[in-house]
Amino acid sequence: MAVPGTGSPNQYFWIVTIGLQLLFCREFWFAKLSLQEADKTDSSSIYNYYVGVALMMFVGFGYLMTFLTSYGLGAVGFTALVTCMGVQWATILECYMGKGELAIDFMAVLNGNFAVAAVLISFGGLIGKVSPLQLVVVVIIELTCYCANKVYFLKQYAHVPLILDCGGTIIIHVFGAYFGLAACKVLGPPSSDKLNASSYQSDLFSLIGTVFLWLFWPSFVAGGLPSGDGQTTALINTVIALLASTVITFGLTQIIEGGKVSTVPIQNATLAGGVSIGATANLVGSFGAMVIGILAGALSTLGFIKSPAFGDVDTCGIHNLHGMPGLLGGVFSVLVPLFYPGTGIVMADQAMGLAGTLIVAIATGAMTGYILKALSAPSESKPFSDEEHWACADDIAR
């Protein structure tokens, strides 16, 4: 029986994938379950937040990226692969780096999902242009760099962390966006962009992802916080920011596009408020959340319509949804003490964390891009088509 992908590096995909799962089995053999709060695992516990975040990964990110006419299987299917592989790898890495042992509870698994979000953001820039083997390489390298940045530089497991960022504006969105963009830049534009387009049907499927992300984004922002006033504040402020970014996106698209609502900003920029509010969702008031939502929605909408940067290499527009709104939210978090005293934010540390994370993301993303380039095969000449790596139905758009 011929191995799929023979003649290209992708023929080793199955070996690497199964080998990694066996490695994970070895590590989990030595893991211990942390059950101190097992009696609290009910519908109102952290499990509820885990379900919301997991739905964002599998359904939200997966279906958001189905806008490509001929890459729906890859969008949803590879999102599932990244999530299932990434949660295991990130849980192992973050537990060992942050706690010195593999002690698994729902918070550890939730943090694994948060880490995977950074990879899925990067995947948004790379989607349709990388093979399954290259994608697995991205998962392994990016999560290693992400966890190291989070634990050792941003000191999120220290008694006094370097930055405050409950919703991952800096830790997740800025890192994931600029890691992916750096890798995309190194890889360069695809050999053909014929299928880098949407259809009426694929846009509808993509909006399903938008709705799921929108509904469960508050869980993503507040799920890692302890229950209490801070968590409730974060939940409410995230909803307010999303409401504001959604309304401003609808209004601006009609103005800029000459009287009609543009689909791409509605699929994406409506979510920008959730990206930007993450770092300060538990620290600001409702008016502050609304302002940051409006600014994030406007910035993201302009980015998707005008495509000021990375348009030739950024498939999903991660610079416009995660990069620029992430930087906006990061800068806002640096300035928060000027408007809200007593938040606990140290402006210099917050600025250092934002700038350092940006540098680490770009450097490690570029390095990963060169590795991906070395794994490219000249024969892989059908970008943005599921036919390259999936057994597809005959009616796939060509």
TAQUIFEN-V372954 format. One record per run of one state. SS is the DSSP state (alpha for helix, beta for strand, coil for the rest). FROM is the first residue (numbers start at 1). LEN is the number of residues. If there is no record, write none. Layout:
{{SS FROM LEN} {SS FROM LEN}}
//
This chain:
{{coil 1 8} {alpha 9 21} {coil 30 2} {beta 32 2} {coil 34 4} {alpha 38 3} {coil 41 5} {alpha 46 22} {coil 68 4} {alpha 72 28} {coil 100 3} {beta 103 2} {coil 105 1} {alpha 106 21} {coil 127 5} {alpha 132 22} {coil 154 15} {alpha 169 19} {coil 188 12} {alpha 200 23} {coil 223 6} {alpha 229 28} {coil 257 6} {alpha 263 15} {coil 278 8} {alpha 286 21} {coil 307 11} {alpha 318 22} {coil 340 7} {alpha 347 28} {coil 375 11} {alpha 386 3} {coil 389 10}}
//
